[in-house]
C-alpha cells in the first residue's frame, strides 16, 4: 500500500507543480508586457504585487520539490518495528503514513492521513510499537499495526 500512496502523492504533487509553473510563467509574461504609464506609482504598485505573487508561487514550488524529495527517500519495502519516517501506522482511530504533511487521501478505499514526522501527532507516535498507546487530545489511541 505504501507504494500506491507514494505514487498517488507524486502524481498529485507533479500536477500541482505544473499548474504553479504555468502561473509563474503567466505572471512573468504580465510583468514583461506591463508598460509604465503616466501614473508611475500605480505602475510600481502593480509591479510589486506581481513580484510578490511570483515569489509566493516560487515558494510553493520549493515546498513541492522538498515534498517530492522526501517521498523519494522512503524505502517502501522497509519493515518497521518502531514508528519512524516512512512507516505506515494503523491505529484504533485512523491510518497514518509518516511521510510528508499532505492531509487525507484514499487508497484501496482506505482513508490514510499523511503526516510529517515533525507534526505533534507523529511526534507522539515516534518510536512506538504495535500494542503501544498514545494519548491525543484526551483520547487514548492504540497502535494496532506498524509497517
N, CA, C and O atoms as a DFTB+ gen file, in Angstrom:
588 C
 N C O
     1  1       0.822      -1.193       0.000
     2  2       0.000       0.000       0.000
     3  2       0.871       1.264       0.000
     4  3       0.479       2.287      -0.560
     5  1       2.059       1.191       0.632
     6  2       2.924       2.372       0.689
     7  2       3.267       2.873      -0.711
     8  3       3.250       4.075      -0.973
     9  1       3.575       1.942      -1.600
    10  2       3.925       2.333      -2.976
    11  2       2.773       3.071      -3.644
    12  3       2.981       4.068      -4.334
    13  1       1.565       2.578      -3.435
    14  2       0.391       3.231      -4.031
    15  2       0.188       4.633      -3.465
    16  3      -0.135       5.567      -4.198
    17  1       0.380       4.768      -2.159
    18  2       0.234       6.080      -1.524
    19  2       1.265       7.048      -2.092
    20  3       0.941       8.179      -2.454
    21  1       2.506       6.589      -2.163
    22  2       3.584       7.445      -2.676
    23  2       3.324       7.824      -4.127
    24  3       3.454       8.990      -4.500
    25  1       2.956       6.839      -4.949
    26  2       2.684       7.125      -6.368
    27  2       1.561       8.144      -6.520
    28  3       1.652       9.064      -7.334
    29  1       0.514       7.976      -5.739
    30  2      -0.629       8.896      -5.798
    31  2      -0.210      10.314      -5.416
    32  3      -0.582      11.283      -6.079
    33  1       0.561      10.423      -4.348
    34  2       1.030      11.742      -3.907
    35  2       1.943      12.376      -4.946
    36  3       1.838      13.569      -5.229
    37  1       2.830      11.583      -5.506
    38  2       3.742      12.113      -6.527
    39  2       2.964      12.642      -7.726
    40  3       3.274      13.710      -8.254
    41  1       1.953      11.890      -8.153
    42  2       1.118      12.350      -9.273
    43  2       0.471      13.686      -8.944
    44  3       0.525      14.627      -9.736
    45  1      -0.142      13.760      -7.766
    46  2      -0.815      14.995      -7.343
    47  2       0.168      16.157      -7.247
    48  3      -0.122      17.264      -7.700
    49  1       1.326      15.899      -6.657
    50  2       2.322      16.959      -6.487
    51  2       2.879      17.428      -7.830
    52  3       3.107      18.622      -8.026
    53  1       3.096      16.495      -8.747
    54  2       3.604      16.883     -10.072
    55  2       2.574      17.722     -10.827
    56  3       2.932      18.654     -11.547
    57  1       1.302      17.389     -10.659
    58  2       0.241      18.176     -11.283
    59  2       0.202      19.581     -10.681
    60  3       0.083      20.567     -11.409
    61  1       0.301      19.672      -9.356
    62  2       0.346      20.982      -8.695
    63  2       1.558      21.779      -9.164
    64  3       1.473      22.986      -9.390
    65  1       2.682      21.089      -9.306
    66  2       3.915      21.746      -9.749
    67  2       3.741      22.325     -11.148
    68  3       4.169      23.447     -11.417
    69  1       3.119      21.566     -12.028
    70  2       2.870      22.037     -13.390
    71  2       1.961      23.259     -13.378
    72  3       2.232      24.242     -14.068
    73  1       0.892      23.204     -12.602
    74  2      -0.046      24.329     -12.504
    75  2       0.652      25.577     -11.980
    76  3       0.473      26.666     -12.524
    77  1       1.440      25.421     -10.933
    78  2       2.149      26.570     -10.353
    79  2       3.171      27.119     -11.333
    80  3       3.326      28.335     -11.442
    81  1       3.868      26.250     -12.047
    82  2       4.844      26.702     -13.052
    83  2       4.159      27.523     -14.138
    84  3       4.694      28.530     -14.600
    85  1       2.972      27.084     -14.539
    86  2       2.217      27.836     -15.541
    87  2       1.787      29.193     -14.993
    88  3       1.804      30.191     -15.714
    89  1       1.402      29.230     -13.722
    90  2       1.017      30.501     -13.104
    91  2       2.214      31.446     -13.010
    92  3       2.073      32.649     -13.229
    93  1       3.383      30.911     -12.686
    94  2       4.601      31.734     -12.624
    95  2       4.895      32.318     -13.994
    96  3       5.237      33.495     -14.118
    97  1       4.762      31.499     -15.012
    98  2       5.019      31.976     -16.380
    99  2       4.031      33.069     -16.763
   100  3       4.406      34.049     -17.408
   101  1       2.778      32.910     -16.372
   102  2       1.765      33.932     -16.670
   103  2       2.103      35.245     -15.967
   104  3       1.933      36.318     -16.547
   105  1       2.576      35.171     -14.735
   106  2       2.970      36.383     -14.005
   107  2       4.163      37.034     -14.696
   108  3       4.205      38.255     -14.843
   109  1       5.128      36.227     -15.119
   110  2       6.308      36.767     -15.825
   111  2       5.892      37.481     -17.111
   112  3       6.384      38.565     -17.425
   113  1       4.982      36.852     -17.842
   114  2       4.512      37.475     -19.082
   115  2       3.801      38.782     -18.782
   116  3       3.979      39.770     -19.494
   117  1       3.004      38.788     -17.740
   118  2       2.299      40.008     -17.329
   119  2       3.286      41.105     -16.973
   120  3       3.105      42.265     -17.341
   121  1       4.319      40.730     -16.263
   122  2       5.327      41.710     -15.861
   123  2       6.059      42.264     -17.082
   124  3       6.373      43.453     -17.151
   125  1       6.320      41.383     -18.037
   126  2       7.028      41.799     -19.244
   127  2       6.200      42.694     -20.134
   128  3       6.735      43.577     -20.805
   129  1       4.898      42.475     -20.146
   130  2       4.035      43.262     -21.027
   131  2       3.511      44.519     -20.347
   132  3       2.941      45.391     -21.004
   133  1       3.701      44.616     -19.041
   134  2       3.239      45.790     -18.295
   135  2       4.134      46.970     -18.646
   136  3       5.344      46.931     -18.425
   137  1       3.541      47.999     -19.183
   138  2       4.329      49.179     -19.560
   139  2       4.047      50.312     -18.601
   140  3       2.957      50.434     -18.043
   141  1       5.045      51.122     -18.428
   142  2       4.922      52.234     -17.487
   143  2       3.951      53.271     -18.054
   144  3       4.045      53.673     -19.213
   145  1       3.018      53.688     -17.198
   146  2       2.053      54.702     -17.609
   147  2       2.416      56.018     -16.948
   148  3       3.403      56.111     -16.219
   149  1       1.618      57.020     -17.206
   150  2       1.876      58.327     -16.601
   151  2       1.629      58.288     -15.097
   152  3       2.133      59.135     -14.359
   153  1       0.867      57.323     -14.653
   154  2       0.631      57.161     -13.216
   155  2       1.715      56.232     -12.672
   156  3       1.459      55.052     -12.432
   157  1       2.907      56.753     -12.479
   158  2       4.083      55.977     -12.089
   159  2       3.890      55.148     -10.838
   160  3       4.283      53.982     -10.806
   161  1       3.291      55.724      -9.804
   162  2       3.092      54.984      -8.559
   163  2       2.192      53.776      -8.766
   164  3       2.412      52.713      -8.186
   165  1       1.173      53.954      -9.604
   166  2       0.239      52.868      -9.886
   167  2       0.991      51.719     -10.576
   168  3       0.754      50.548     -10.280
   169  1       1.887      52.062     -11.483
   170  2       2.699      51.075     -12.190
   171  2       3.584      50.319     -11.194
   172  3       3.655      49.091     -11.226
   173  1       4.253      51.061     -10.315
   174  2       5.156      50.449      -9.342
   175  2       4.397      49.534      -8.378
   176  3       4.884      48.458      -8.030
   177  1       3.214      49.955      -7.950
   178  2       2.398      49.144      -7.050
   179  2       1.987      47.844      -7.737
   180  3       2.082      46.769      -7.145
   181  1       1.533      47.943      -8.977
   182  2       1.133      46.759      -9.741
   183  2       2.300      45.816      -9.951
   184  3       2.155      44.598      -9.836
   185  1       3.443      46.375     -10.255
   186  2       4.642      45.569     -10.485
   187  2       5.061      44.858      -9.183
   188  3       5.423      43.682      -9.197
   189  1       5.004      45.582      -8.079
   190  2       5.372      44.993      -6.788
   191  2       4.406      43.863      -6.424
   192  3       4.826      42.835      -5.893
   193  1       3.124      44.050      -6.707
   194  2       2.146      42.992      -6.431
   195  2       2.445      41.747      -7.266
   196  3       2.311      40.623      -6.782
   197  1       2.848      41.951      -8.516
   198  2       3.205      40.813      -9.369
   199  2       4.465      40.125      -8.840
   200  3       4.558      38.898      -8.863
   201  1       5.431      40.910      -8.365
   202  2       6.642      40.327      -7.776
   203  2       6.293      39.471      -6.562
   204  3       6.817      38.369      -6.397
   205  1       5.413      39.982      -5.723
   206  2       5.007      39.236      -4.531
   207  2       4.280      37.945      -4.906
   208  3       4.489      36.904      -4.281
   209  1       3.438      38.017      -5.912
   210  2       2.716      36.827      -6.373
   211  2       3.700      35.789      -6.915
   212  3       3.595      34.600      -6.618
   213  1       4.653      36.263      -7.714
   214  2       5.670      35.355      -8.271
   215  2       6.467      34.703      -7.142
   216  3       6.706      33.495      -7.167
   217  1       6.881      35.499      -6.150
   218  2       7.653      34.966      -5.023
   219  2       6.851      33.927      -4.244
   220  3       7.388      32.897      -3.835
   221  1       5.565      34.203      -4.042
   222  2       4.694      33.266      -3.324
   223  2       4.597      31.941      -4.092
   224  3       4.683      30.865      -3.500
   225  1       4.419      32.032      -5.403
   226  2       4.319      30.829      -6.231
   227  2       5.633      30.054      -6.229
   228  3       5.627      28.824      -6.177
   229  1       6.759      30.765      -6.285
   230  2       8.056      30.083      -6.269
   231  2       8.290      29.387      -4.929
   232  3       8.904      28.322      -4.868
   233  1       7.798      29.999      -3.870
   234  2       7.897      29.375      -2.549
   235  2       7.079      28.080      -2.511
   236  3       7.530      27.076      -1.958
   237  1       5.886      28.104      -3.094
   238  2       5.047      26.903      -3.161
   239  2       5.737      25.813      -3.977
   240  3       5.662      24.631      -3.643
   241  1       6.404      26.223      -5.041
   242  2       7.139      25.282      -5.883
   243  2       8.264      24.623      -5.087
   244  3       8.496      23.421      -5.217
   245  1       8.950      25.395      -4.278
   246  2      10.037      24.860      -3.444
   247  2       9.510      23.843      -2.440
   248  3      10.141      22.813      -2.203
   249  1       8.360      24.130      -1.857
   250  2       7.747      23.198      -0.901
   251  2       7.428      21.881      -1.603
   252  3       7.700      20.808      -1.063
   253  1       6.861      21.956      -2.786
   254  2       6.524      20.744      -3.542
   255  2       7.782      19.956      -3.872
   256  3       7.793      18.730      -3.757
   257  1       8.844      20.647      -4.283
   258  2      10.105      19.960      -4.586
   259  2      10.636      19.221      -3.355
   260  3      11.111      18.092      -3.465
   261  1      10.555      19.853      -2.192
   262  2      11.018      19.204      -0.956
   263  2      10.133      18.002      -0.612
   264  3      10.626      16.977      -0.141
   265  1       8.823      18.134      -0.851
   266  2       7.923      17.010      -0.582
   267  2       8.235      15.832      -1.507
   268  3       8.273      14.683      -1.066
   269  1       8.457      16.121      -2.779
   270  2       8.802      15.059      -3.729
   271  2      10.117      14.396      -3.336
   272  3      10.251      13.175      -3.411
   273  1      11.074      15.197      -2.920
   274  2      12.370      14.667      -2.487
   275  2      12.189      13.752      -1.271
   276  3      12.793      12.681      -1.204
   277  1      11.368      14.168      -0.327
   278  2      11.103      13.342       0.861
   279  2      10.444      12.022       0.477
   280  3      10.820      10.966       0.988
   281  1       9.468      12.077      -0.414
   282  2       8.799      10.846      -0.849
   283  2       9.780       9.902      -1.537
   284  3       9.688       8.685      -1.380
   285  1      10.718      10.460      -2.297
   286  2      11.710       9.633      -2.987
   287  2      12.662       8.935      -2.020
   288  3      13.271       7.928      -2.379
   289  1      12.798       9.447      -0.814
   290  2      13.707       8.849       0.168
   291  2      13.085       7.659       0.896
   292  3      13.790       6.908       1.570
   293  1      11.789       7.484       0.768
   294  2      11.113       6.406       1.501
   295  2      11.351       5.069       0.809
   296  3      11.134       4.919      -0.394
   297  1      11.801       4.112       1.600
   298  2      12.006       2.749       1.102
   299  2      10.718       1.967       1.400
   300  3      10.416       1.652       2.551
   301  1       9.980       1.668       0.346
   302  2       8.656       1.048       0.528
   303  2       8.728      -0.385       1.047
   304  3       7.744      -0.896       1.582
   305  1       9.870      -1.033       0.896
   306  2       9.987      -2.423       1.345
   307  2      10.502      -2.531       2.775
   308  3      10.524      -3.622       3.345
   309  1      10.914      -1.417       3.353
   310  2      11.453      -1.444       4.715
   311  2      10.351      -1.807       5.705
   312  3       9.259      -1.238       5.679
   313  1      10.653      -2.751       6.566
   314  2       9.725      -3.157       7.620
   315  2      10.099      -2.425       8.905
   316  3      11.277      -2.315       9.244
   317  1       9.105      -1.935       9.607
   318  2       9.341      -1.167      10.822
   319  2       8.869      -1.931      12.052
   320  3       7.826      -2.586      12.033
   321  1       9.646      -1.838      13.110
   322  2       9.212      -2.296      14.423
   323  2       8.772      -1.064      15.198
   324  3       7.699      -1.046      15.801
   325  1       9.608      -0.039      15.174
   326  2       9.301       1.243      15.809
   327  2       8.836       2.235      14.747
   328  3       9.324       2.217      13.617
   329  1       7.909       3.087      15.108
   330  2       7.399       4.092      14.172
   331  2       8.481       5.122      13.899
   332  3       9.110       5.651      14.816
   333  1       8.684       5.396      12.613
   334  2       9.685       6.361      12.159
   335  2       9.254       6.862      10.782
   336  3       8.223       6.443      10.256
   337  1      10.044       7.754      10.207
   338  2       9.771       8.276       8.865
   339  2       9.637       7.113       7.886
   340  3      10.515       6.253       7.814
   341  1       8.539       7.087       7.132
   342  2       8.303       6.043       6.143
   343  2       7.409       4.919       6.637
   344  3       7.096       4.004       5.875
   345  1       6.994       4.969       7.894
   346  2       6.156       3.902       8.455
   347  2       4.678       4.149       8.152
   348  3       4.197       5.282       8.148
   349  1       3.987       3.052       7.903
   350  2       2.529       3.064       7.777
   351  2       1.995       2.586       9.122
   352  3       2.380       1.523       9.609
   353  1       1.107       3.376       9.718
   354  2       0.644       3.095      11.076
   355  2      -0.876       2.983      11.094
   356  3      -1.588       3.912      10.711
   357  1      -1.356       1.832      11.544
   358  2      -2.796       1.636      11.716
   359  2      -3.083       1.771      13.206
   360  3      -2.475       1.094      14.035
   361  1      -4.023       2.661      13.531
   362  2      -4.395       2.860      14.934
   363  2      -5.867       2.532      15.127
   364  3      -6.570       2.181      14.179
   365  1      -6.316       2.648      16.349
   366  2      -7.719       2.370      16.666
   367  2      -8.656       3.439      16.110
   368  3      -9.870       3.238      16.083
   369  1      -8.109       4.576      15.666
   370  2      -8.971       5.649      15.147
   371  2      -8.747       5.976      13.670
   372  3      -9.667       6.445      13.001
   373  1      -7.545       5.739      13.154
   374  2      -7.253       6.096      11.758
   375  2      -5.962       5.415      11.319
   376  3      -5.291       4.734      12.095
   377  1      -5.638       5.629      10.035
   378  2      -4.399       5.093       9.489
   379  2      -3.537       6.260       9.031
   380  3      -4.021       7.215       8.424
   381  1      -2.245       6.159       9.336
   382  2      -1.317       7.256       9.069
   383  2      -0.105       6.754       8.307
   384  3       0.339       5.619       8.481
   385  1       0.413       7.621       7.465
   386  2       1.670       7.358       6.773
   387  2       2.607       8.484       7.186
   388  3       2.386       9.643       6.836
   389  1       3.650       8.140       7.929
   390  2       4.588       9.139       8.436
   391  2       5.524       9.489       7.282
   392  3       6.462       8.752       6.977
   393  1       5.252      10.622       6.651
   394  2       5.995      10.958       5.434
   395  2       6.085      12.467       5.232
   396  3       7.078      13.091       5.608
   397  1       5.051      13.048       4.641
   398  2       5.000      14.490       4.392
   399  2       3.656      15.014       4.888
   400  3       2.688      14.262       5.000
   401  1       3.610      16.281       5.178
   402  2       2.325      16.886       5.552
   403  2       1.510      17.055       4.278
   404  3       1.792      17.928       3.457
   405  1       0.511      16.222       4.126
   406  2      -0.260      16.245       2.882
   407  2      -1.763      16.175       3.123
   408  3      -2.555      16.608       2.286
   409  1      -2.145      15.631       4.262
   410  2      -3.571      15.504       4.532
   411  2      -4.067      14.103       4.250
   412  3      -3.305      13.136       4.281
   413  1      -5.357      14.007       3.975
   414  2      -6.011      12.708       3.803
   415  2      -6.137      12.353       2.326
   416  3      -6.512      13.183       1.499
   417  1      -5.815      11.104       2.017
   418  2      -6.081      10.560       0.686
   419  2      -6.746       9.196       0.879
   420  3      -6.671       8.602       1.954
   421  1      -7.390       8.717      -0.171
   422  2      -8.000       7.390      -0.136
   423  2      -7.268       6.490      -1.112
   424  3      -7.112       6.819      -2.288
   425  1      -6.822       5.347      -0.608
   426  2      -6.148       4.350      -1.432
   427  2      -6.775       3.004      -1.091
   428  3      -6.887       2.645       0.082
   429  1      -7.177       2.270      -2.102
   430  2      -7.850       0.977      -1.922
   431  2      -9.060       1.128      -0.986
   432  3      -9.309       0.278      -0.131
   433  1      -9.796       2.216      -1.163
   434  2     -10.974       2.526      -0.339
   435  2     -10.662       2.686       1.149
   436  3     -11.530       2.501       2.001
   437  1      -9.419       3.030       1.444
   438  2      -8.999       3.256       2.829
   439  2      -8.499       4.690       2.938
   440  3      -7.664       5.127       2.145
   441  1      -9.010       5.416       3.921
   442  2      -8.529       6.776       4.162
   443  2      -7.218       6.710       4.936
   444  3      -7.112       6.042       5.964
   445  1      -6.233       7.418       4.416
   446  2      -4.912       7.463       5.038
   447  2      -4.529       8.927       5.209
   448  3      -4.666       9.732       4.288
   449  1      -4.045       9.257       6.406
   450  2      -3.574      10.610       6.671
   451  2      -2.058      10.630       6.540
   452  3      -1.354       9.884       7.221
   453  1      -1.566      11.487       5.662
   454  2      -0.129      11.654       5.518
   455  2       0.309      12.774       6.443
   456  3      -0.149      13.911       6.325
   457  1       1.202      12.437       7.367
   458  2       1.667      13.420       8.341
   459  2       3.190      13.447       8.362
   460  3       3.850      12.416       8.233
   461  1       3.721      14.630       8.524
   462  2       5.158      14.818       8.637
   463  2       5.630      14.329      10.004
   464  3       4.884      14.400      10.980
   465  1       6.865      13.833      10.076
   466  2       7.392      13.393      11.370
   467  2       7.474      14.510      12.409
   468  3       7.578      14.231      13.603
   469  1       7.428      15.759      11.977
   470  2       7.546      16.873      12.922
   471  2       6.196      17.338      13.469
   472  3       6.159      18.199      14.348
   473  1       5.100      16.794      12.973
   474  2       3.788      17.192      13.490
   475  2       3.619      16.637      14.909
   476  3       4.205      15.609      15.250
   477  1       2.824      17.314      15.727
   478  2       2.646      16.848      17.110
   479  2       2.164      15.395      17.225
   480  3       2.647      14.650      18.077
   481  1       1.223      14.994      16.378
   482  2       0.725      13.620      16.445
   483  2       1.833      12.624      16.103
   484  3       2.017      11.630      16.805
   485  1       2.563      12.892      15.032
   486  2       3.652      11.992      14.641
   487  2       4.727      11.943      15.723
   488  3       5.306      10.887      15.980
   489  1       4.991      13.080      16.351
   490  2       5.978      13.110      17.435
   491  2       5.556      12.183      18.582
   492  3       6.392      11.500      19.174
   493  1       4.266      12.166      18.886
   494  2       3.770      11.254      19.925
   495  2       3.955       9.789      19.524
   496  3       4.215       8.933      20.370
   497  1       3.819       9.512      18.226
   498  2       3.914       8.137      17.738
   499  2       5.353       7.648      17.585
   500  3       5.613       6.447      17.648
   501  1       6.276       8.568      17.387
   502  2       7.658       8.178      17.089
   503  2       8.202       7.187      18.112
   504  3       8.048       7.350      19.322
   505  1       8.846       6.153      17.574
   506  2       9.495       5.088      18.346
   507  2       8.523       4.194      19.112
   508  3       8.951       3.350      19.899
   509  1       7.225       4.369      18.890
   510  2       6.244       3.467      19.499
   511  2       6.154       2.203      18.644
   512  3       6.591       2.180      17.493
   513  1       5.578       1.151      19.234
   514  2       5.444      -0.133      18.550
   515  2       3.993      -0.598      18.589
   516  3       3.148      -0.013      19.265
   517  1       3.730      -1.676      17.836
   518  2       2.398      -2.285      17.873
   519  2       2.041      -2.604      19.320
   520  3       2.864      -3.122      20.075
   521  1       0.809      -2.290      19.693
   522  2       0.344      -2.562      21.047
   523  2       0.533      -1.391      21.999
   524  3      -0.098      -1.346      23.055
   525  1       1.394      -0.442      21.638
   526  2       1.577       0.751      22.474
   527  2       0.363       1.659      22.346
   528  3      -0.409       1.566      21.392
   529  1       0.215       2.535      23.327
   530  2      -0.882       3.502      23.305
   531  2      -0.315       4.903      23.433
   532  3       0.713       5.128      24.071
   533  1      -1.021       5.844      22.804
   534  2      -0.682       7.254      22.962
   535  2      -1.944       7.983      23.401
   536  3      -3.058       7.493      23.214
   537  1      -1.756       9.139      23.975
   538  2      -2.885       9.956      24.392
   539  2      -2.879      11.210      23.531
   540  3      -1.953      12.018      23.607
   541  1      -3.915      11.372      22.712
   542  2      -4.008      12.504      21.795
   543  2      -5.295      13.269      22.087
   544  3      -6.393      12.733      21.936
   545  1      -5.154      14.502      22.497
   546  2      -6.307      15.355      22.825
   547  2      -7.266      14.678      23.807
   548  3      -8.486      14.734      23.647
   549  1      -6.693      14.047      24.814
   550  2      -7.506      13.408      25.838
   551  2      -8.081      12.063      25.445
   552  3      -8.848      11.472      26.205
   553  1      -7.724      11.571      24.272
   554  2      -8.253      10.291      23.799
   555  2      -7.112       9.274      23.701
   556  3      -6.048       9.561      23.153
   557  1      -7.357       8.099      24.239
   558  2      -6.351       7.047      24.161
   559  2      -6.444       6.356      22.803
   560  3      -7.517       5.929      22.378
   561  1      -5.307       6.255      22.138
   562  2      -5.251       5.651      20.805
   563  2      -4.303       4.458      20.854
   564  3      -3.162       4.574      21.301
   565  1      -4.789       3.321      20.392
   566  2      -3.992       2.101      20.345
   567  2      -3.294       2.000      18.990
   568  3      -3.920       2.182      17.946
   569  1      -2.012       1.712      19.016
   570  2      -1.271       1.468      17.777
   571  2      -1.435      -0.016      17.468
   572  3      -0.886      -0.873      18.161
   573  1      -2.195      -0.302      16.421
   574  2      -2.543      -1.684      16.097
   575  2      -1.526      -2.351      15.179
   576  3      -1.264      -3.548      15.295
   577  1      -0.958      -1.570      14.269
   578  2      -0.045      -2.163      13.286
   579  2       0.961      -1.119      12.828
   580  3       0.619       0.046      12.621
   581  1       2.210      -1.554      12.671
   582  2       3.273      -0.692      12.149
   583  2       3.915      -1.438      10.992
   584  3       4.343      -2.582      11.148
   585  1       3.982      -0.801       9.839
   586  2       4.562      -1.448       8.664
   587  2       5.363      -0.437       7.881
   588  3       5.940      -0.774       6.847
